Amino acid sequence: SSGINAEWPLRPGIRVRFPDGLYLQGTFSAHDTVESIFKFVESSLRHPISFTLITPGLPALKRDSTLLKAAGLVPSGVLNLSTSDRTEFTLLSDELVCKLSDL
């Protein structure tokens, strides 16, 4: 036995919906934690903000070492980013916005 649970996809996909309707998508290890999603989102922001990640119909995710499977994010998940920071511009970094325009 390899020790890998065959029911777990090795690379769960997580989509984060920003207030402006844009989605940020990342691929994670099944053994990653909720904390890794928060770090991924932070690395994608134009500037640091305070935010919450919410799974529709459930309480906001706690920024901790909960495994993605235990948080209900395997095999995939969609999270809504909520923030009290208001801006007329996207919250995504300039680098990611440039990639969007190339699509």
C-alpha positions as a LaTeX table, in Angstrom:
\begin{tabular}{lrrr}
\hline
Residue & $x$ (\AA) & $y$ (\AA) & $z$ (\AA) \\
\hline
Ser1 & 0.00 & 0.00 & 0.00 \\
Ser2 & 1.37 & 3.41 & $-0.95$ \\
Gly3 & $-0.37$ & 5.18 & 1.92 \\
Ile4 & $-2.28$ & 7.44 & $-0.46$ \\
Asn5 & $-6.05$ & 7.31 & $-0.15$ \\
Ala6 & $-7.30$ & 6.54 & $-3.66$ \\
Glu7 & $-10.46$ & 8.57 & $-3.00$ \\
Trp8 & $-8.44$ & 11.78 & $-2.70$ \\
Pro9 & $-7.59$ & 13.51 & $-5.95$ \\
Leu10 & $-3.93$ & 14.43 & $-5.81$ \\
Arg11 & $-4.49$ & 17.97 & $-7.10$ \\
Pro12 & $-7.77$ & 19.53 & $-5.92$ \\
Gly13 & $-8.79$ & 22.69 & $-7.76$ \\
Ile14 & $-9.98$ & 25.67 & $-5.73$ \\
Arg15 & $-11.68$ & 28.70 & $-7.26$ \\
Val16 & $-11.92$ & 31.97 & $-5.34$ \\
Arg17 & $-14.58$ & 34.44 & $-6.52$ \\
Phe18 & $-13.64$ & 38.08 & $-5.98$ \\
Pro19 & $-16.24$ & 40.80 & $-5.29$ \\
Asp20 & $-15.84$ & 42.11 & $-8.88$ \\
Gly21 & $-16.83$ & 38.69 & $-10.27$ \\
Leu22 & $-13.34$ & 37.59 & $-11.33$ \\
Tyr23 & $-12.19$ & 34.12 & $-10.32$ \\
Leu24 & $-8.75$ & 33.10 & $-9.15$ \\
Gln25 & $-8.07$ & 29.40 & $-9.58$ \\
Gly26 & $-5.35$ & 27.38 & $-7.93$ \\
Thr27 & $-4.36$ & 23.75 & $-7.78$ \\
Phe28 & $-3.31$ & 22.34 & $-4.44$ \\
Ser29 & $-2.14$ & 19.08 & $-2.93$ \\
Ala30 & $-4.82$ & 17.02 & $-1.23$ \\
His31 & $-2.64$ & 17.32 & 1.87 \\
Asp32 & $-2.57$ & 21.14 & 1.82 \\
Thr33 & $-4.32$ & 23.15 & 4.48 \\
Val34 & $-6.80$ & 26.01 & 4.51 \\
Glu35 & $-3.87$ & 28.25 & 5.44 \\
Ser36 & $-2.30$ & 27.48 & 2.03 \\
Ile37 & $-5.38$ & 28.90 & 0.27 \\
Phe38 & $-5.15$ & 32.11 & 2.28 \\
Lys39 & $-1.45$ & 32.45 & 1.38 \\
Phe40 & $-2.24$ & 31.78 & $-2.30$ \\
Val41 & $-4.88$ & 34.52 & $-2.33$ \\
Glu42 & $-2.57$ & 36.96 & $-0.51$ \\
Ser43 & 0.17 & 36.34 & $-3.08$ \\
Ser44 & $-2.29$ & 37.24 & $-5.85$ \\
Leu45 & $-3.49$ & 40.56 & $-4.43$ \\
Arg46 & $-2.62$ & 44.02 & $-5.72$ \\
His47 & $-2.06$ & 45.18 & $-2.13$ \\
Pro48 & $-2.55$ & 43.63 & 1.32 \\
Ile49 & $-6.15$ & 43.62 & 2.54 \\
Ser50 & $-8.10$ & 41.94 & 5.28 \\
Phe51 & $-10.42$ & 39.31 & 3.81 \\
Thr52 & $-12.58$ & 36.33 & 4.62 \\
Leu53 & $-13.07$ & 33.20 & 2.52 \\
Ile54 & $-16.59$ & 31.80 & 2.57 \\
Thr55 & $-17.93$ & 28.52 & 1.26 \\
Pro56 & $-21.50$ & 29.23 & 0.12 \\
Gly57 & $-23.94$ & 27.96 & 2.74 \\
Leu58 & $-21.27$ & 27.40 & 5.39 \\
Pro59 & $-19.46$ & 29.55 & 7.98 \\
Ala60 & $-16.35$ & 31.47 & 6.91 \\
Leu61 & $-13.19$ & 29.38 & 6.74 \\
Lys62 & $-10.84$ & 29.69 & 9.68 \\
Arg63 & $-7.25$ & 30.41 & 8.72 \\
Asp64 & $-5.68$ & 27.30 & 10.21 \\
Ser65 & $-4.12$ & 23.92 & 9.53 \\
Thr66 & $-7.38$ & 22.15 & 8.65 \\
Leu67 & $-6.78$ & 19.84 & 5.68 \\
Leu68 & $-8.66$ & 20.72 & 2.50 \\
Lys69 & $-10.63$ & 17.45 & 2.66 \\
Ala70 & $-11.81$ & 18.15 & 6.20 \\
Ala71 & $-12.88$ & 21.63 & 5.06 \\
Gly72 & $-14.99$ & 20.08 & 2.27 \\
Leu73 & $-12.71$ & 21.39 & $-0.50$ \\
Val74 & $-11.75$ & 18.04 & $-2.06$ \\
Pro75 & $-12.14$ & 17.21 & $-4.91$ \\
Ser76 & $-12.80$ & 20.89 & $-5.62$ \\
Gly77 & $-14.28$ & 23.98 & $-4.09$ \\
Val78 & $-15.55$ & 27.45 & $-4.82$ \\
Leu79 & $-14.98$ & 30.15 & $-2.21$ \\
Asn80 & $-16.23$ & 33.72 & $-2.10$ \\
Leu81 & $-13.76$ & 36.38 & $-1.01$ \\
Ser82 & $-15.35$ & 38.97 & 1.24 \\
Thr83 & $-13.65$ & 42.18 & 2.32 \\
Ser84 & $-14.66$ & 45.50 & 3.82 \\
Asp85 & $-11.96$ & 47.21 & 1.70 \\
Arg86 & $-13.78$ & 48.99 & $-1.09$ \\
Thr87 & $-12.08$ & 49.84 & $-4.34$ \\
Glu88 & $-13.18$ & 50.61 & $-7.87$ \\
Phe89 & $-10.29$ & 48.55 & $-9.20$ \\
Thr90 & $-9.75$ & 44.84 & $-9.11$ \\
Leu91 & $-8.03$ & 43.44 & $-6.04$ \\
Leu92 & $-5.88$ & 41.17 & $-8.22$ \\
Ser93 & $-2.25$ & 42.04 & $-8.83$ \\
Asp94 & $-1.23$ & 43.90 & $-12.01$ \\
Glu95 & 0.63 & 40.79 & $-13.19$ \\
Leu96 & $-2.53$ & 38.67 & $-13.04$ \\
Val97 & $-4.65$ & 41.39 & $-14.65$ \\
Cys98 & $-2.20$ & 41.51 & $-17.57$ \\
Lys99 & $-2.53$ & 37.75 & $-17.97$ \\
Leu100 & $-6.31$ & 38.16 & $-18.11$ \\
Ser101 & $-6.04$ & 40.62 & $-20.96$ \\
Asp102 & $-3.92$ & 38.09 & $-22.88$ \\
Leu103 & $-6.72$ & 35.51 & $-22.73$ \\
\hline
\end{tabular}
